[in-house]
C-alpha cells in the first residue's frame, strides 16, 4: 500500500456513511529491528499546516489554542484499528457523533456559523 496515495487526503466516512473530513496526517511508530507501522490517522488544521512546514504549523497551533482552547493545539487522532475499509473513501468503524470531530463541529457552529446567522 502506498500510504500517501491511498490514505492521505482521502474522505473519511463514519459507520453510517457520514462524512468526517479528510485525513491530514499519519502517525507511524519506528522501532529498532521492526518495520515501521501506522498507529493513528490524524485530522485537523494543525496537522495540515505542519505539512507545509514547522513555522506554519506553530502559527496555526497558536491560533487554534487562542480561539479554541489549549486542546485545539493538538490533532484529532483516530486509531488505525478503527479503519473498516479502504477504498475510494476510508470507512471507519466509529460513530462520528461520539467522536472528537463532533466537538469541533459543534464548536465551529457555536462560535462562527451562529455569529453570522448560518
HUPE-V13732 format. One record per backbone hydrogen bond with DSSP energy under -1.0 kcal/mol. NH is the residue of the N-H (numbers start at 1). CO is the residue of the C=O. Records with the same first field share a line. If there is no record, write none. Layout:
NH->CO  CO
This chain:
6->2
7->3
8->3
9->23
10->7
12->21
13->90
14->18
15->94
17->14
20->12
23->10
24->42
25->42
27->40
29->37
34->31
37->29
39->27
40->27
41->78
42->25
43->76
48->44
49->45
50->46
51->47
52->49
57->53
58->54
59->55
60->56
61->57
62->58
63->59
64->60
65->61
66->62
67->63
68->64
69->65
72->69
73->70
74->71
76->43
78->41
80->39
82->79
83->80
84->91
85->91
87->89
90->11
91->85
92->13
93->82
98->95
99->96
102->99
104->100
105->101
106->102
107->103
108->104
109->105
110->106
111->107
112->108
113->108
114->109
116->112
117->114
118->113
